[in-house]
Amino acid sequence: MCNRPVFSAFACLHRNSPQFRPNTAVNAREAIEAENAVTIEDPFRPGSARRRPDGFHRPRRAGGPLTDAEKRTNAIIRELLSTKTRDPAQRAQLAAERADVTGLLTRLQKGETSASLGGQTFSLPQPASEATNLVTLLLDAGLGPHLGEVGALILEVVATLFDHIFDDGRIPVPVKELIGRLQIPVLQLAMVDHDFFSDRAHPARRLINALAHAGITWDGEMSADTTFYRAGDATVRRIVGEFAADAEVFARCQRDFDAFLAEQDRRADERAATLTERLKQREQQELAREVARKAIVAPLAKDGIPEVVRTFAETTWLSVLTRARLEGGEEGDAWREALATLDGVVWSVLPKYDAASRQDMVKRLPALLRTVKAGMARVAVGEAAQKEFFAELVRLHATALKAGMTPPAASSKTAPKADRAAAGIGGDEPTPQSLELDLLSRGSWIELRDESGGARRLRLSWISPACTMYLFANRQGQRALALTRNELTRRFATGEAASIYEEALLDRVVDDVLDEFQR
């Protein structure tokens, strides 16, 4: 539904999961490549054609056995995915082994424009633009040989991770800039904590996922003055400032940022909640009206009902029935009386073909007219409108008595199709759009597009008890919008609405990048 790039079909599965299976689309592409000795570029893999003078990753070959270098790369990837380095002692050992490189990265992380290692100087632009892949600059400058075999591959993988993030058009530029400032801390972390690659719940991954998703679902322009950007900026500054001394800062910042987002959602829900009582009343009104609308189908299915009475039933008396349904339900006296009154009005204007019917009509009319008048008064029908209707009703009664002097003609006419539909005969089949609505829950995100091409990203704050009303608001808790189920279904059907799935951006990217490397 949404315009998000689709990578491998197993991007949402853990590699050690029993559900992990090769992607059939990828396998099909590989088969064509092998058969025709060509390479097919995949537009959804922006890093698939990367070339590094000193890296392990090479453009995909068309068929043939793996080279020794590719086999070694696969072995290293498997090691990264299976090695557990969450133990602080293990991380400390890895950090000690790479102390010189860690010192170089720490200096660059703190804002130094250049630093030396092994007689070689490495420089980074200050300040870097939001789309500058700093890890790629280090890779191209020749940092890989200083890291050893595993470290060089980690450098290549992390560079490609940020390529994918910067290429994602859904993420606003200011959010890319925030995530981009985490490049050096993430690189240092990946060097000493290989769980970053295998653990989807890793705090660094969860933090980047939260930043990206919050940016994707932001409604409107984002600037340095927005609450979200200020919180994200403070989080990034804290990591950049504290990471070298304390690797657990990612975990603390991730918890704090999640708490910030949860508080934002709570406040947004509070603002939207001011509308929910009115929406509940509106839903009850609509449900009662729908019950009343179905209730008048049977009385109006008879042949020969004058248009005046039909219009009266579908407007004025529909309101009377709706009010009775709201006040006492379908078991209440007011509802039963209103239905009986409608039956009586319809009966009174149909031809009376025998003396007994005519006598019965004369006997029942006074009480019937009083009940009709009382019902009209309850729904605030004015005196002038009442007099006009009753004058017309007197004329129809006279016509009914006169017409009864003529024998009725045979009729095989059935209820109109519209009436049958209103009665619920042959109900609507579920549509893909209505089924998609059933998947929505509080906290779900959608994108709404208008005729000019503009888009709003809104969070579902409330669903009415009968699921006929949906209340949305943006992340800021502003610009609340209430849509009926029918209207929302229509918008999904026309493409004006689409779900924004809360995918974990970095989970998809890590899986996809490691797929690229693991040949």
PAFI-53785 format. One record per residue (C-alpha): x, y, z. Coordinates in steps of 0.02 Angstrom, whole numbers. Example, Ala and Ser with C-alpha at 12.3 -4.5 7.8 and 13.67 -1.06 7.14 Angstrom:
<pts>
[[615,-225,390]]
[[684,-53,357]]
</pts>
This chain:
<pts>
[[0,0,0]]
[[133,125,46]]
[[269,183,-71]]
[[411,103,23]]
[[549,8,-65]]
[[531,-180,-51]]
[[691,-274,-18]]
[[708,-459,16]]
[[553,-555,67]]
[[644,-617,221]]
[[703,-445,279]]
[[583,-456,426]]
[[647,-627,484]]
[[797,-663,593]]
[[931,-760,501]]
[[926,-900,630]]
[[737,-911,620]]
[[660,-1073,554]]
[[556,-965,437]]
[[713,-898,351]]
[[707,-943,167]]
[[798,-876,13]]
[[707,-742,-83]]
[[630,-819,-238]]
[[637,-654,-334]]
[[823,-638,-297]]
[[851,-819,-345]]
[[760,-790,-510]]
[[869,-641,-548]]
[[1025,-743,-506]]
[[969,-883,-622]]
[[947,-762,-767]]
[[1117,-685,-731]]
[[1201,-855,-729]]
[[1116,-915,-887]]
[[1152,-759,-989]]
[[1319,-707,-910]]
[[1252,-534,-869]]
[[1225,-433,-711]]
[[1050,-365,-680]]
[[1050,-205,-578]]
[[921,-204,-440]]
[[856,-25,-412]]
[[804,-70,-235]]
[[984,-110,-188]]
[[1070,60,-197]]
[[1236,-10,-135]]
[[1241,-161,-251]]
[[1371,-91,-370]]
[[1492,-20,-242]]
[[1677,-36,-284]]
[[1814,-11,-154]]
[[1999,-13,-198]]
[[2042,-102,-36]]
[[1877,-180,18]]
[[1804,-354,8]]
[[1646,-308,-83]]
[[1649,-324,-271]]
[[1514,-308,-404]]
[[1411,-465,-421]]
[[1479,-590,-546]]
[[1366,-682,-666]]
[[1370,-862,-606]]
[[1521,-972,-573]]
[[1596,-1036,-411]]
[[1643,-919,-269]]
[[1821,-858,-261]]
[[1927,-887,-107]]
[[1904,-704,-59]]
[[1714,-719,-73]]
[[1716,-878,30]]
[[1818,-788,163]]
[[1696,-642,161]]
[[1551,-762,187]]
[[1642,-842,333]]
[[1671,-672,414]]
[[1487,-624,392]]
[[1434,-787,474]]
[[1554,-751,616]]
[[1480,-577,640]]
[[1306,-649,647]]
[[1349,-785,772]]
[[1477,-702,886]]
[[1409,-630,1048]]
[[1507,-480,1112]]
[[1384,-403,1234]]
[[1500,-454,1378]]
[[1593,-296,1433]]
[[1754,-396,1455]]
[[1748,-456,1275]]
[[1713,-282,1213]]
[[1858,-214,1314]]
[[1974,-345,1238]]
[[1921,-299,1061]]
[[1940,-114,1102]]
[[2116,-144,1169]]
[[2164,-237,1010]]
[[2109,-87,908]]
[[2163,50,1028]]
[[2254,150,895]]
[[2104,147,778]]
[[1986,185,922]]
[[2092,335,968]]
[[2086,398,788]]
[[1897,380,778]]
[[1872,460,949]]
[[1971,614,896]]
[[1870,629,736]]
[[1709,601,834]]
[[1753,744,952]]
[[1765,863,804]]
[[1948,862,754]]
[[1962,890,566]]
[[2106,765,545]]
[[2200,633,641]]
[[2348,520,603]]
[[2369,332,614]]
[[2521,233,562]]
[[2598,382,477]]
[[2440,416,375]]
[[2326,566,400]]
[[2138,547,389]]
[[2028,701,368]]
[[1842,731,375]]
[[1747,885,315]]
[[1686,1001,453]]
[[1544,1027,454]]
[[1487,881,347]]
[[1327,894,245]]
[[1180,784,292]]
[[1215,665,147]]
[[1403,644,175]]
[[1449,465,213]]
[[1597,491,330]]
[[1630,305,345]]
[[1647,294,157]]
[[1773,437,160]]
[[1878,342,287]]
[[1861,184,184]]
[[1916,271,25]]
[[2060,355,118]]
[[2132,183,158]]
[[2079,150,339]]
[[2039,-32,301]]
[[2217,-102,304]]
[[2239,-33,480]]
[[2092,-135,546]]
[[2134,-314,500]]
[[2025,-429,397]]
[[1869,-427,506]]
[[1881,-242,546]]
[[1901,-196,363]]
[[1743,-290,318]]
[[1649,-207,463]]
[[1706,-38,396]]
[[1638,-83,224]]
[[1473,-148,293]]
[[1443,6,403]]
[[1483,121,255]]
[[1352,30,151]]
[[1225,38,294]]
[[1234,227,293]]
[[1226,230,103]]
[[1056,146,115]]
[[996,264,252]]
[[1049,420,155]]
[[967,351,-4]]
[[798,327,82]]
[[689,467,13]]
[[558,448,150]]
[[672,511,288]]
[[673,702,304]]
[[841,786,276]]
[[855,852,456]]
[[832,674,522]]
[[963,607,402]]
[[1079,740,472]]
[[1044,680,650]]
[[1074,498,604]]
[[1228,548,502]]
[[1309,623,656]]
[[1305,449,733]]
[[1414,372,598]]
[[1579,371,693]]
[[1502,312,859]]
[[1409,173,766]]
[[1569,122,676]]
[[1664,114,841]]
[[1522,16,920]]
[[1515,-109,776]]
[[1701,-140,792]]
[[1688,-199,973]]
[[1505,-258,985]]
[[1461,-379,846]]
[[1287,-402,920]]
[[1248,-242,825]]
[[1234,-350,668]]
[[1139,-498,739]]
[[1026,-428,876]]
[[873,-336,817]]
[[843,-272,993]]
[[1016,-194,1003]]
[[998,-20,1081]]
[[1093,67,941]]
[[981,-12,810]]
[[824,29,907]]
[[878,210,927]]
[[913,234,741]]
[[748,146,700]]
[[655,264,818]]
[[737,419,742]]
[[699,361,565]]
[[518,312,598]]
[[481,472,694]]
[[552,570,547]]
[[454,472,417]]
[[291,501,512]]
[[322,686,546]]
[[181,793,477]]
[[237,955,396]]
[[405,1041,385]]
[[539,997,511]]
[[662,1125,575]]
[[786,1144,717]]
[[647,1226,819]]
[[532,1075,821]]
[[514,978,983]]
[[563,815,899]]
[[721,887,820]]
[[777,965,984]]
[[755,798,1074]]
[[846,705,935]]
[[986,832,934]]
[[1009,817,1123]]
[[1015,628,1107]]
[[1146,632,969]]
[[1254,759,1063]]
[[1249,649,1217]]
[[1307,496,1120]]
[[1445,590,1029]]
[[1505,664,1192]]
[[1498,509,1302]]
[[1519,357,1191]]
[[1708,334,1201]]
[[1702,322,1390]]
[[1539,226,1405]]
[[1470,111,1271]]
[[1308,91,1369]]
[[1261,269,1326]]
[[1169,201,1173]]
[[1056,98,1287]]
[[1020,244,1403]]
[[987,363,1259]]
[[875,237,1173]]
[[769,217,1330]]
[[758,405,1356]]
[[713,439,1174]]
[[579,303,1176]]
[[508,383,1334]]
[[506,552,1246]]
[[411,478,1098]]
[[288,391,1214]]
[[256,554,1305]]
[[229,641,1138]]
[[102,508,1090]]
[[15,525,1259]]
[[-1,713,1241]]
[[-62,695,1062]]
[[-195,572,1120]]
[[-247,692,1259]]
[[-272,834,1135]]
[[-371,722,1019]]
[[-475,654,1163]]
[[-567,820,1177]]
[[-659,769,1020]]
[[-699,589,1064]]
[[-857,622,1166]]
[[-934,720,1024]]
[[-882,584,902]]
[[-960,450,1013]]
[[-1124,546,1013]]
[[-1112,566,825]]
[[-1083,380,805]]
[[-1231,336,915]]
[[-1337,456,813]]
[[-1280,376,650]]
[[-1306,199,714]]
[[-1480,242,776]]
[[-1521,324,610]]
[[-1461,171,516]]
[[-1572,57,622]]
[[-1718,174,591]]
[[-1682,178,405]]
[[-1690,-12,397]]
[[-1848,-14,503]]
[[-1948,90,378]]
[[-1905,-22,231]]
[[-2042,-150,264]]
[[-2185,-24,289]]
[[-2135,68,130]]
[[-2122,-91,25]]
[[-2311,-91,-5]]
[[-2379,-39,-175]]
[[-2477,121,-198]]
[[-2402,225,-57]]
[[-2419,410,-103]]
[[-2256,506,-123]]
[[-2305,627,15]]
[[-2314,486,142]]
[[-2155,406,77]]
[[-2060,571,95]]
[[-2136,597,268]]
[[-2075,425,324]]
[[-1899,448,253]]
[[-1873,619,333]]
[[-1984,672,477]]
[[-2030,501,543]]
[[-1853,436,518]]
[[-1799,570,642]]
[[-1937,516,762]]
[[-1878,335,753]]
[[-1696,387,773]]
[[-1735,483,931]]
[[-1837,339,1000]]
[[-1693,219,965]]
[[-1570,334,1054]]
[[-1680,359,1206]]
[[-1746,185,1239]]
[[-1675,62,1114]]
[[-1773,-57,1006]]
[[-1860,-134,1157]]
[[-1923,34,1220]]
[[-2105,90,1215]]
[[-2063,246,1113]]
[[-1983,141,974]]
[[-2127,18,966]]
[[-2255,158,965]]
[[-2164,251,826]]
[[-2156,94,717]]
[[-2340,57,747]]
[[-2384,237,705]]
[[-2291,227,538]]
[[-2382,66,497]]
[[-2545,154,540]]
[[-2508,305,429]]
[[-2465,194,281]]
[[-2622,87,310]]
[[-2731,243,322]]
[[-2687,308,147]]
[[-2711,143,55]]
[[-2881,105,-25]]
[[-3017,33,90]]
[[-3114,-96,-8]]
[[-3243,-150,119]]
[[-3359,-67,244]]
[[-3269,-143,393]]
[[-3103,-64,341]]
[[-3185,104,314]]
[[-3268,97,485]]
[[-3103,44,565]]
[[-3015,191,484]]
[[-3140,316,551]]
[[-3121,242,725]]
[[-2929,239,725]]
[[-2892,407,643]]
[[-2909,525,794]]
[[-2784,431,902]]
[[-2668,403,753]]
[[-2664,588,709]]
[[-2630,637,890]]
[[-2482,518,896]]
[[-2415,585,731]]
[[-2431,764,793]]
[[-2341,722,956]]
[[-2200,637,862]]
[[-2178,785,746]]
[[-2170,901,895]]
[[-2034,794,978]]
[[-1919,820,829]]
[[-1959,1007,821]]
[[-2064,1011,663]]
[[-2142,1184,653]]
[[-2329,1220,663]]
[[-2337,1276,482]]
[[-2256,1116,419]]
[[-2370,1012,529]]
[[-2527,1098,461]]
[[-2467,1074,282]]
[[-2438,888,309]]
[[-2603,857,398]]
[[-2698,950,262]]
[[-2618,836,133]]
[[-2657,685,243]]
[[-2843,731,249]]
[[-2845,736,59]]
[[-2759,566,48]]
[[-2883,490,170]]
[[-3028,549,64]]
[[-2943,477,-90]]
[[-2917,311,-2]]
[[-3101,298,44]]
[[-3155,344,-132]]
[[-3032,227,-216]]
[[-3096,85,-108]]
[[-3259,89,-204]]
[[-3166,15,-355]]
[[-3107,-169,-347]]
[[-2916,-185,-337]]
[[-2817,-239,-490]]
[[-2701,-390,-478]]
[[-2520,-344,-448]]
[[-2361,-447,-442]]
[[-2244,-302,-409]]
[[-2099,-340,-291]]
[[-2005,-226,-177]]
[[-1885,-108,-267]]
[[-1702,-160,-270]]
[[-1653,-9,-169]]
[[-1773,-62,-32]]
[[-1705,-239,-34]]
[[-1529,-172,-16]]
[[-1581,-59,126]]
[[-1661,-208,211]]
[[-1492,-294,212]]
[[-1533,-427,81]]
[[-1370,-483,0]]
[[-1245,-386,108]]
[[-1086,-310,41]]
[[-936,-423,18]]
[[-775,-374,109]]
[[-653,-275,1]]
[[-463,-264,18]]
[[-486,-86,80]]
[[-612,-135,215]]
[[-499,-278,270]]
[[-354,-157,282]]
[[-457,-46,395]]
[[-485,-196,509]]
[[-296,-207,530]]
[[-285,-28,594]]
[[-266,-5,781]]
[[-224,138,898]]
[[-50,199,855]]
[[-60,148,672]]
[[4,277,548]]
[[-70,325,380]]
[[-27,447,243]]
[[-165,552,166]]
[[-138,635,-3]]
[[-237,779,-75]]
[[-269,833,-254]]
[[-116,946,-257]]
[[-1,800,-213]]
[[28,858,-35]]
[[36,726,100]]
[[-10,721,283]]
[[56,588,402]]
[[-68,550,540]]
[[-76,432,687]]
[[-236,340,733]]
[[-281,405,906]]
[[-453,331,932]]
[[-576,209,855]]
[[-759,225,903]]
[[-842,81,997]]
[[-935,21,842]]
[[-784,50,728]]
[[-876,174,618]]
[[-771,327,663]]
[[-582,349,659]]
[[-492,496,739]]
[[-319,542,676]]
[[-193,673,730]]
[[-14,711,682]]
[[136,675,794]]
[[118,848,868]]
[[-62,810,920]]
[[-125,943,800]]
[[-234,950,644]]
[[-351,814,709]]
[[-458,732,577]]
[[-610,620,602]]
[[-659,504,459]]
[[-803,383,446]]
[[-767,204,399]]
[[-849,227,230]]
[[-745,381,191]]
[[-583,300,247]]
[[-622,145,142]]
[[-652,257,-9]]
[[-486,346,16]]
[[-391,182,28]]
[[-477,123,-131]]
[[-430,280,-229]]
[[-252,288,-164]]
[[-284,447,-65]]
[[-240,349,93]]
[[-102,222,125]]
[[-38,136,280]]
[[135,180,346]]
[[201,20,417]]
[[310,36,571]]
[[451,-64,498]]
[[620,-62,584]]
[[725,31,456]]
[[894,-29,516]]
[[835,-210,527]]
[[791,-207,343]]
[[949,-114,296]]
[[1066,-229,396]]
[[986,-384,322]]
[[995,-313,147]]
[[1175,-254,160]]
[[1234,-419,233]]
[[1144,-507,91]]
[[1246,-402,-29]]
[[1408,-452,52]]
[[1370,-634,85]]
[[1392,-717,-85]]
</pts>
